[in-house]
Amino acid sequence: MAQQEEKTSLGMTDYYRKVFQKHASVQKEDGKYMSQDDFLDAVAPGEDFKKIQREQFGLLYKIADQSKRGLISFNDFVIFQNLLSKADAEYEVAFRVFDVNGTGKITFDQFKSVLSTNLPEDAVPFDFDCDWLKLYIGNKEGHHELAYEEFAQLLKGLQGERLRQEFKHYDKKQAGYIAPEDFKRIILDVAKHKLSDQVIDHLPTLCNLYAGTGTNISFSNVVAFHNVIRNIDMVELVIRRAIEESSEKSITKSDFLRQAAQASRYTIFTPMEADIIFHFAGVDNASGKLTLEEFSKILDPRWKVAKPQPEAMDTHDAKDKNNKKKSGFLWSLVENSYAFALGSIAGAVGATAVYPIDLVKTRMQNQRSKVVGELLYKNSLDCFKKVIKNEGAIGLYRGLGPQLVGVAPEKAIKLTMNDFVRGKFINKETGEIKFWQEMIGGAAAGASQVVFTNPLEIVKIRLQIQGEQAKMADVPRRSAIWIVKQLGVVGLYKGVSACLLRDVPFSAIYFPAYAHLKKDVFKEGPDHKLTITELLTSGAIAGMPAAYFTTPADVIKTRLQVEARKGQTSYNGIADAARKIYAEEGFKAFFKGGPARILRSSPQFGVTLTVYELLHQLIPLPGSAPHNTPGPVLATDESRDNASIRSRNGLKMLLDLDYRFGVYNNQPAAAVAAACPYVPSPATEKA
């Protein structure tokens, strides 16, 4: 996530330059260069080279080394990174490996030479005289050359042809069955890098899937297993959707097939493929109902069984006890207190940033247009100018003290309550939450803050109005303490119903809008941490509709809470205020101060939420999960570096041919040195 944020803030070229400078260790007269080790450290950081060998990542190095002098320049590095960023990178990488002459075309001889020399000697030899290959290349005398698009299509079907040829090789008696150990060899050849150790260990158990086959595995079984692995992304999507709809968060084969049918216009998975998915995911669960964590065995190639060592049992037990403590009442209290403290700071910063706009908004809403001589301000800008002229710049911050005293607990309760309610509704398996649940969380947050909001608002409003009252009549200025004493406890909650009418819908609109702007517009996720600008923009945009549509309730609240002067209309409750405002000033009066309210609320909540999230990142609560992180992927997922993922994906098509592709190379040294020159494919030239 940090890498993604850095890319966003620096720009791609500057980011690549920073990575290059960090890893390049070879100094020449004309600048710095990367050795092969430097390059692999840059494109595969943290890679253990177990599932994918170092020599296989070396294929990428050969592609990046355009000059063929054994060093990578900065320009080479940028061009290579641009290649990996393309949607069809895995096909382009494979094309450049096979296009040894750099002509942009691949002949039969080139295809045969590269495939043969990059497979181990003990691999089942590929039959280059098969009818399948002739359909693409013709017979070898025809010299039919494959362009990039044709080669990509051939490559997509090549794994299936290898599968068929290997099955035929092991099925000596042509009985349509092979032994479990032969099945394991075939699958490891074409898909080892896609399988977890758990699945690999249990591959021979496929023979137990159906009664009547004895200890053998049919060709149908092999093809079905291969189809599952090839379409593993769709398998995961269907599983996640089915589990989301399940109240028990576990599904059966029928649930899976039903969801698969809904996900596509045509049938995606056969019954046998569904049997295979549930067979390997349910190795330790014979009930037939599996959870997402159990499916992770087949979905995640990095899944491992937790095996604590005997000497580490004490530590494990201590961690388990610690986790139990963190799920108890005291830990919940600590988390809520932590959120409350950060919310207080964020609320104070947000309120101070927009307080002058809030003062202008209040004075505009209190202006009674039907009272002769009362029309002090033409609009919000005119009000702003007159406050500075008559009261000085300090007049824009009249009443800020009580605001800061009250806004800390107000915003803290609001943010804490929203997080708390969302946490109760959120799906622990998928990390998802329904829209109506988000609205309830926001509404609860808005309702909970009124206990602090109403006293704060009534004191603040009366202080804000004092400035203009002093200009119209000889009215003494009162302090916040005087106003509190004069109102009393009951008076401090005058207009509380109108306050609820404003704050509940505001938060019900604001918090879901904010969450969806981050997720759907700015694509927040495990690999994309939002920048400060994106957080501010999300908060500001979400505040616009929330602020404007609740302006009528805010106008009524202001009129109820301001002490009416002689000659002004007084109000007795929400309905009375609404009726009199409409009768005396018309419908437009309900939206007085609306623009100022948008200008105030929108940036205020943008600043408040941004500061709140930044504080969570800068001052994390020890032992807690990252704040506001989108739902978990698989239960066994660990954070992986984006560069390593892109490099793995670039090798995907080659590894699908054989998981050892590139590890054993039987070409002469000169041929190896000449391999993989950089010549743009036709697809690249078109781009």
C-alpha positions in Angstrom: 0.0 0.0 0.0 2.8 2.3 0.8 4.4 1.6 -2.6 1.1 2.5 -4.3 0.7 5.7 -2.4 4.3 6.7 -3.3 3.6 6.0 -7.0 0.6 8.2 -6.9 2.3 11.1 -5.2 5.6 11.0 -7.2 4.3 10.1 -10.6 5.3 6.9 -12.4 8.5 8.1 -14.0 9.8 9.7 -10.9 8.9 6.6 -8.9 10.8 4.4 -11.3 13.7 6.7 -11.1 13.7 6.4 -7.3 13.6 2.6 -7.5 16.3 2.5 -10.1 18.6 4.8 -8.1 18.0 2.7 -5.0 19.0 -0.6 -6.6 21.5 0.3 -9.4 25.0 -0.6 -8.1 27.1 -0.4 -11.3 28.7 3.0 -11.9 29.8 3.8 -15.5 31.1 7.0 -17.0 27.7 7.7 -18.6 25.7 6.9 -15.4 24.4 4.1 -13.2 23.3 0.7 -14.3 21.6 -2.4 -12.8 23.2 -5.8 -12.7 21.0 -8.9 -12.9 20.9 -9.1 -9.1 20.0 -5.4 -8.8 17.2 -5.9 -11.4 15.7 -8.9 -9.6 15.8 -7.1 -6.3 13.9 -4.2 -7.9 11.2 -6.2 -9.8 10.8 -9.1 -7.3 11.4 -7.6 -3.8 10.9 -10.0 -1.0 10.6 -13.0 -3.4 11.8 -16.3 -1.9 12.2 -17.9 -5.3 10.6 -21.1 -4.2 7.5 -21.4 -6.3 9.1 -19.4 -9.1 12.9 -19.9 -9.5 15.4 -17.1 -9.8 16.4 -18.3 -13.3 12.8 -17.8 -14.4 12.7 -14.2 -13.2 16.0 -14.0 -15.2 13.9 -14.3 -18.4 12.5 -10.9 -17.5 16.1 -9.6 -17.2 16.9 -10.7 -20.7 13.9 -8.9 -22.1 14.8 -5.7 -20.2 18.5 -5.9 -21.4 17.9 -4.3 -24.8 21.6 -3.6 -25.5 22.6 -7.2 -24.6 25.6 -6.0 -22.6 24.5 -7.5 -19.3 23.5 -4.2 -17.7 20.1 -2.4 -17.4 20.0 1.4 -18.0 17.4 3.7 -16.6 15.7 3.9 -20.0 15.7 0.0 -20.2 14.1 -0.1 -16.8 11.3 2.4 -17.6 10.5 0.6 -20.9 10.4 -2.8 -19.1 8.1 -1.4 -16.4 5.8 0.1 -19.0 5.7 -3.4 -20.6 4.6 -5.0 -17.3 1.9 -2.4 -16.8 0.1 -3.4 -20.1 -3.1 -5.5 -19.8 -1.6 -8.2 -22.0 1.9 -8.2 -20.5 2.0 -12.0 -19.9 1.5 -12.5 -23.7 4.0 -9.9 -24.7 6.6 -11.3 -22.4 6.1 -14.8 -23.9 6.1 -13.4 -27.4 9.5 -11.7 -26.9 11.0 -14.9 -25.4 10.0 -16.9 -28.4 10.8 -14.2 -31.0 14.5 -14.9 -30.8 15.4 -13.1 -34.1 13.5 -10.0 -33.2 11.5 -9.9 -36.4 8.0 -9.6 -34.8 7.1 -13.0 -36.3 7.5 -16.6 -34.9 8.3 -19.5 -37.2 7.8 -23.2 -36.5 11.6 -23.7 -35.9 11.7 -20.8 -33.4 8.7 -22.1 -31.6 10.1 -25.7 -31.4 13.6 -24.5 -30.4 12.6 -22.2 -27.6 10.0 -24.6 -26.1 12.3 -27.6 -26.3 15.4 -25.8 -24.8 13.5 -24.3 -21.9 11.9 -27.5 -20.6 13.8 -30.0 -18.4 15.2 -33.1 -20.0 12.8 -35.3 -17.9 9.7 -33.5 -19.1 7.3 -35.4 -21.4 8.5 -34.4 -24.9 6.0 -32.3 -26.9 4.8 -33.8 -30.2 5.5 -30.9 -32.6 4.0 -33.0 -35.4 0.6 -33.0 -33.8 -2.5 -32.0 -35.7 -3.3 -29.3 -33.2 -0.1 -27.4 -33.9 -0.5 -27.8 -37.7 -3.8 -25.9 -37.5 -1.9 -22.8 -36.3 1.4 -23.1 -38.1 0.7 -25.5 -41.0 3.2 -28.1 -41.7 6.8 -27.2 -41.1 7.6 -27.0 -44.8 5.0 -24.3 -45.2 7.0 -21.7 -43.2 3.9 -20.1 -41.8 4.9 -17.3 -39.4 2.8 -16.3 -36.5 2.2 -12.6 -35.7 1.7 -11.5 -32.1 -2.1 -11.9 -32.1 -1.9 -15.3 -33.7 0.8 -16.5 -31.3 -1.1 -15.3 -28.3 -4.1 -17.4 -29.4 -1.8 -20.4 -29.9 -0.3 -19.9 -26.4 -3.7 -19.9 -24.8 -4.5 -23.4 -26.1 -1.0 -24.8 -25.8 -1.4 -25.8 -22.1 -4.4 -27.8 -22.9 -2.6 -29.6 -25.7 0.3 -30.4 -23.4 -2.2 -31.8 -20.9 -3.7 -34.1 -23.6 -0.2 -35.3 -24.8 1.0 -36.0 -21.2 -2.1 -37.9 -20.4 -1.7 -40.0 -23.5 2.0 -40.5 -22.6 1.2 -42.0 -19.2 -1.9 -43.9 -20.5 0.2 -46.7 -22.0 -2.7 -49.1 -22.4 -5.0 -46.4 -23.8 -7.6 -47.3 -21.1 -8.6 -43.7 -20.5 -7.1 -43.8 -17.0 -3.8 -43.0 -15.4 -2.3 -43.6 -12.0 -2.6 -40.9 -9.2 1.2 -40.3 -9.2 1.1 -39.7 -13.0 -1.8 -37.2 -12.5 0.3 -35.4 -9.9 3.2 -35.2 -12.4 1.0 -33.7 -15.1 -0.6 -31.1 -12.9 2.7 -30.1 -11.3 4.2 -29.6 -14.8 1.5 -27.1 -15.9 0.2 -25.6 -12.6 2.5 -26.1 -9.7 2.9 -22.3 -9.2 -0.8 -21.9 -8.8 -1.3 -24.6 -6.1 -0.9 -24.4 -2.4 1.3 -27.1 -0.7 -1.9 -28.5 0.8 -3.5 -29.1 -2.6 -0.2 -30.5 -4.0 0.1 -33.0 -1.2 -3.5 -34.2 -1.8 -3.5 -34.3 -5.6 -3.4 -38.2 -5.7 -6.6 -38.3 -3.6 -8.6 -37.2 -6.7 -8.9 -40.9 -7.4 -11.3 -41.1 -4.3 -13.7 -38.6 -5.8 -15.9 -41.1 -7.5 -16.6 -44.8 -6.6 -16.0 -47.3 -9.4 -12.8 -45.8 -10.7 -10.6 -47.8 -8.3 -7.3 -46.0 -7.7 -7.2 -44.5 -11.2 -7.9 -41.0 -12.5 -9.8 -40.4 -15.8 -9.1 -37.9 -18.5 -12.3 -36.1 -17.6 -11.0 -35.7 -14.1 -7.7 -34.2 -15.4 -9.5 -31.8 -17.7 -12.0 -30.8 -15.0 -9.2 -30.1 -12.5 -7.3 -28.1 -15.1 -10.4 -26.0 -15.9 -10.8 -25.2 -12.2 -7.2 -23.9 -11.9 -7.4 -22.0 -15.2 -10.6 -20.2 -14.0 -9.6 -19.8 -10.4 -10.5 -16.1 -10.4 -14.0 -16.9 -11.4 -14.2 -19.7 -8.8 -13.2 -17.2 -6.1 -15.8 -14.6 -7.3 -18.6 -17.1 -7.3 -17.6 -18.4 -3.8 -17.4 -14.9 -2.3 -20.8 -14.0 -3.7 -22.4 -17.2 -2.5 -20.9 -16.9 1.0 -22.1 -13.3 1.2 -25.7 -14.4 0.5 -25.4 -17.2 3.1 -26.6 -16.3 6.6 -24.2 -19.0 8.0 -21.3 -17.8 5.8 -20.8 -21.3 4.5 -22.0 -22.9 1.3 -22.7 -26.3 -0.3 -22.0 -27.5 -3.8 -25.6 -26.6 -4.7 -25.1 -23.1 -3.4 -22.0 -22.8 -5.5 -23.5 -24.0 -8.7 -26.6 -21.9 -8.2 -24.5 -18.7 -7.8 -22.3 -19.7 -10.8 -25.5 -19.9 -12.9 -26.5 -16.4 -11.8 -23.1 -15.0 -12.5 -23.1 -15.8 -16.2 -25.5 -16.2 -19.1 -24.1 -19.6 -19.7 -23.0 -22.5 -17.5 -19.5 -21.8 -16.2 -18.7 -24.9 -14.1 -19.7 -28.6 -14.6 -20.8 -30.7 -11.7 -17.5 -32.5 -11.8 -15.6 -29.2 -11.5 -17.7 -28.3 -8.5 -17.0 -31.7 -7.0 -13.2 -31.1 -7.4 -13.4 -27.6 -5.8 -15.2 -29.0 -2.8 -13.0 -32.1 -2.6 -9.8 -30.2 -2.2 -11.2 -27.3 -0.1 -13.0 -29.8 2.2 -10.1 -32.1 3.0 -10.5 -31.4 6.7 -14.3 -31.0 6.6 -16.6 -33.8 5.4 -19.8 -31.9 6.1 -20.1 -30.5 2.6 -20.6 -26.9 3.9 -17.4 -24.9 3.6 -16.3 -21.4 4.7 -14.2 -18.9 2.8 -11.2 -19.8 5.0 -11.5 -23.4 3.9 -11.8 -22.5 0.3 -8.5 -20.5 0.6 -6.7 -23.8 0.4 -7.5 -24.0 -3.3 -7.8 -20.3 -4.0 -4.5 -19.1 -2.5 -1.2 -20.8 -3.6 0.5 -19.4 -0.5 -1.9 -21.1 1.9 -0.1 -23.1 4.6 -1.2 -25.2 7.6 -0.2 -23.5 10.8 2.2 -25.8 12.6 3.4 -24.3 15.9 6.6 -25.9 17.1 6.5 -27.5 20.6 9.1 -25.0 21.9 6.9 -22.2 20.6 3.7 -23.4 22.2 4.1 -21.1 25.2 4.5 -18.1 22.9 1.5 -19.3 20.9 -0.6 -19.6 24.0 0.4 -16.2 25.1 -0.7 -14.7 21.8 -4.0 -16.6 22.0 -4.6 -15.2 25.5 -3.6 -11.8 24.2 -6.1 -12.0 21.4 -8.8 -13.0 23.8 -8.0 -10.0 25.9 -8.3 -7.8 22.9 -11.8 -9.1 22.2 -13.1 -8.4 25.7 -14.8 -5.4 27.3 -11.6 -3.7 28.5 -10.1 -3.8 25.0 -13.3 -2.5 23.5 -13.2 0.3 26.0 -9.5 1.1 25.0 -10.4 1.1 21.3 -13.4 3.4 21.8 -11.3 5.8 24.0 -8.6 5.9 21.4 -11.1 6.7 18.6 -12.7 9.3 20.9 -9.4 11.1 21.5 -8.4 11.1 17.8 -12.0 12.3 16.9 -11.7 15.1 19.4 -8.5 16.4 17.8 -9.8 16.0 14.2 -13.1 17.8 15.1 -11.2 20.7 16.6 -9.0 21.1 13.5 -12.0 20.9 11.2 -14.1 23.4 13.1 -11.4 26.0 13.3 -10.6 25.7 9.6 -14.2 26.7 8.5 -15.4 28.7 11.5 -15.7 32.1 9.6 -18.0 30.5 7.1 -20.1 29.0 9.9 -20.5 32.5 11.4 -21.7 33.9 8.0 -24.1 31.0 7.6 -25.7 31.6 11.1 -26.2 35.4 10.5 -27.7 34.8 7.1 -30.2 32.2 8.5 -31.2 34.5 11.3 -31.9 37.5 9.0 -35.7 38.3 9.0 -36.5 39.7 5.6 -40.0 40.8 6.6 -38.8 43.2 9.4 -38.3 46.8 8.2 -34.6 47.7 8.3 -33.6 44.2 9.3 -32.1 43.2 5.9 -28.5 43.7 6.9 -26.8 41.5 4.3 -27.5 41.0 0.6 -25.7 37.6 0.4 -23.1 35.5 2.1 -20.2 37.5 0.6 -21.7 40.8 1.6 -22.1 39.4 5.2 -18.5 38.4 5.2 -17.3 41.8 4.2 -19.5 43.7 6.7 -18.4 41.5 9.6 -14.7 42.3 8.9 -15.6 46.0 8.4 -17.7 46.4 11.5 -16.1 43.9 13.9 -12.7 43.3 12.5 -11.1 39.9 11.5 -11.6 38.7 15.1 -15.3 39.0 14.6 -15.2 36.1 12.2 -14.2 33.9 15.1 -16.7 35.1 17.6 -17.9 32.1 19.7 -15.0 29.8 18.6 -14.1 29.0 22.2 -17.3 27.2 23.1 -17.3 25.6 19.7 -13.9 24.0 20.4 -14.9 22.9 23.8 -18.0 21.2 22.5 -16.9 20.1 19.0 -14.2 17.7 20.5 -16.7 15.4 22.2 -19.3 16.0 19.5 -17.2 14.9 16.6 -15.5 12.2 18.7 -18.8 10.6 19.5 -20.0 10.9 16.0 -17.0 9.3 14.4 -16.7 6.6 17.1 -20.4 5.7 16.9 -20.2 5.4 13.1 -17.2 3.1 13.3 -18.9 1.1 16.1 -22.2 0.5 14.3 -20.4 -0.3 11.0 -18.3 -2.7 12.9 -21.4 -4.5 14.1 -22.9 -4.7 10.7 -19.8 -5.5 8.6 -19.4 -9.1 7.2 -16.4 -10.5 9.0 -15.7 -13.0 6.2 -15.8 -10.6 3.2 -15.4 -7.2 4.9 -18.5 -6.0 3.0 -21.5 -4.0 4.4 -24.9 -3.2 2.8 -25.9 0.3 1.9 -28.8 0.4 4.3 -26.6 -0.7 7.1 -24.2 2.1 6.3 -27.1 4.6 6.5 -28.1 3.2 9.9 -24.6 3.6 11.1 -24.5 7.2 9.9 -27.9 8.0 11.4 -26.9 6.5 14.7 -23.8 8.7 14.7 -25.9 11.8 14.0 -28.4 11.0 16.7 -25.7 10.3 19.3 -23.9 13.6 18.9 -27.0 15.8 19.7 -26.4 15.5 23.4 -23.3 17.7 22.8 -24.4 19.4 19.6 -27.5 21.2 20.9 -25.9 23.0 23.9 -22.9 23.9 21.8 -25.0 25.2 18.9 -27.3 27.4 21.0 -24.3 29.1 22.9 -22.3 29.4 19.7 -25.3 30.9 17.7 -26.1 33.5 20.4 -22.4 34.6 20.5 -22.3 34.8 16.7 -25.4 37.0 16.6 -24.1 39.4 19.2 -21.9 41.3 16.8 -24.7 42.4 14.5 -27.0 43.1 17.5 -24.5 45.5 18.9 -24.6 47.5 15.7 -28.4 47.7 15.6 -29.0 48.6 19.3 -27.2 49.3 22.5 -27.0 45.6 23.5 -24.3 44.6 26.0 -22.0 41.7 24.9 -22.4 38.6 26.9 -19.9 35.8 27.6 -20.5 32.1 27.0 -20.7 31.5 30.7 -23.4 34.2 31.1 -25.4 32.6 28.3 -25.2 29.1 29.8 -26.3 30.4 33.2 -29.2 32.4 31.7 -30.5 29.4 29.7 -30.1 26.7 32.3 -29.9 23.0 31.6 -33.4 22.9 30.0 -32.7 26.0 27.9 -29.5 24.5 26.5 -31.6 21.8 24.8 -34.1 24.2 23.2 -34.5 23.2 19.6 -33.2 19.7 20.2 -35.9 18.1 18.0 -34.8 20.4 15.1 -31.2 19.5 15.8 -32.1 15.8 15.5 -34.0 16.5 12.3 -30.8 18.0 10.9 -28.1 15.8 12.2 -29.6 12.3 11.7 -30.3 12.7 7.9 -27.0 14.6 7.5 -24.9 11.7 8.8 -27.1 9.1 7.1 -26.2 10.7 3.8 -22.6 11.8 4.6 -20.9 8.6 5.9 -22.2 6.2 3.2 -21.3 8.8 0.5 -17.9 9.2 1.9 -17.2 5.5 2.1 -18.4 4.9 -1.5 -16.5 7.8 -2.9 -13.3 6.3 -1.4 -14.0 2.8 -2.6 -15.8 3.3 -5.9 -14.3 6.5 -7.2 -10.8 6.6 -5.8 -10.5 2.8 -5.7 -9.3 2.5 -2.1 -8.2 -1.1 -1.4 -5.4 -3.3 0.0 -3.0 -2.1 -2.7 -4.2 1.5 -3.0 -3.9 3.7 0.0 -5.6 7.1 -0.7 -3.5 10.3 -0.7 -4.4 13.3 1.4 -5.9 15.0 -1.6 -8.2 12.0 -2.3 -9.3 11.8 1.3 -10.1 15.6 1.4 -11.9 15.4 -2.0 -14.0 12.4 -0.8 -14.9 14.2 2.4 -15.7 17.5 0.7 -17.9 16.0 -2.0 -19.8 13.8 0.4 -20.6 16.8 2.5 -22.2 18.8 -0.3 -25.6 16.9 -0.7 -25.7 16.2 3.1 -25.3 19.8 3.9 -27.7 21.3 1.4 -30.6 18.8 1.8 -30.6 19.4 5.6 -30.5 23.2 5.3 -34.3 23.6 6.1 -33.9 21.8 9.4 -30.8 23.9 10.1 -32.8 27.2 9.5 -35.6 26.1 11.8 -33.1 25.1 14.5 -31.3 28.5 14.2 -34.6 30.4 14.5 -35.6 28.4 17.6 -32.3 28.8 19.3 -31.8 32.6 18.7 -33.4 34.8 21.2 -36.0 36.9 19.4 -35.6 40.6 19.7 -38.5 43.1 20.0 -40.6 43.1 16.8 -39.3 39.7 15.6 -41.5 36.6 15.3 -41.1 34.1 18.0 -41.6 30.3 17.5 -43.1 27.5 19.5 -41.6 24.3 18.1 -40.7 22.9 14.7 -44.1 22.9 13.2 -44.9 26.4 14.3 -41.5 27.7 13.1 -41.9 26.0 9.7 -45.4 27.4 9.2 -44.5 31.0 10.2 -41.3 31.1 8.1 -43.2 29.9 5.0 -46.0 32.3 5.6 -43.8 35.4 6.2 -40.8 34.7 4.0 -41.7 32.0 1.5 -40.2 28.6 0.6 -36.8 30.1 -0.3 -36.3 31.1 3.3 -35.8 27.4 4.2 -32.6 27.4 2.2 -31.1 30.6 3.5 -27.5 30.1 4.1 -27.5 27.0 2.0 -24.5 27.9 -0.1 -22.6 29.0 3.1 -23.6 25.8 4.7 -22.1 23.8 1.9 -19.0 25.9 2.0 -18.8 25.3 5.7 -19.9 21.7 6.2 -18.3 20.2 3.0 -14.7 21.3 3.8 -15.1 20.9 7.5 -16.0 17.3 7.3 -13.4 16.8 4.6 -10.7 18.2 6.9 -12.1 16.3 10.0 -12.3 12.9 8.3 -8.9 13.4 6.7 -7.2 14.4 9.9 -9.0 11.5 11.7 -7.7 8.9 9.2 -4.2 10.4 9.2 -4.1 10.3 13.0 -5.1 6.6 12.8 -2.1 6.1 10.5 0.4 8.3 12.4 -0.6 7.2 15.9 -1.9 3.6 15.5 -3.3 1.8 18.5 -0.8 -1.0 19.3 -2.2 -4.5 18.5 -5.2 -3.2 16.5 -6.1 -3.8 12.9 -5.5 -0.9 10.4 -8.3 1.6 10.5 -10.8 1.7 7.7 -9.1 -1.1 5.7 -11.4 -2.6 3.1 -12.6 -6.2 3.9 -10.1 -9.0 4.0 -9.2 -11.0 1.0 -8.4 -14.6 1.9 -7.9 -15.4 5.5 -4.3 -16.4 4.8 -3.4 -13.4 2.7 -0.3 -11.4 3.6 0.6 -8.1 2.1 2.6 -8.6 -1.1 4.7 -6.0 -2.9 3.0 -4.8 -6.1 6.3 -5.0 -8.1 6.6 -8.7 -7.3 3.0 -9.3 -8.3 3.5 -7.6 -11.7 6.6 -9.6 -12.3 4.9 -12.9 -11.4 2.0 -12.0 -13.8 4.5 -11.2 -16.6 5.7 -14.8 -16.3 2.2 -16.3 -16.1 1.9 -17.7 -19.7 5.4 -19.2 -19.7 4.9 -20.9 -16.3 1.6 -22.3 -17.6 3.6 -24.2 -20.2 5.7 -25.8 -17.5 6.4 -24.6 -14.0 10.1 -25.2 -14.7 10.2 -23.2 -17.9 13.5 -21.3 -18.1 15.2 -23.1 -15.2 16.9 -25.6 -17.5 18.2 -24.1 -20.8 20.0 -26.4 -23.2 20.7 -23.7 -25.8 24.3 -23.0 -26.8 25.7 -20.0 -25.0 25.7 -17.8 -28.1 22.0 -18.6 -28.6 21.2 -17.7 -25.1 23.0 -14.4 -25.3 21.1 -13.6 -28.5 17.7 -14.6 -27.1 15.0 -12.2 -26.1 16.0 -9.0 -28.0 13.7 -6.0 -27.6 11.8 -5.6 -30.8 8.3 -4.1 -30.4 5.6 -6.5 -31.3 2.9 -5.4 -33.8 0.6 -4.9 -30.8 3.1 -2.6 -29.2 3.6 -0.6 -32.4 -0.2 -0.1 -32.7 -0.3 1.1 -29.1 
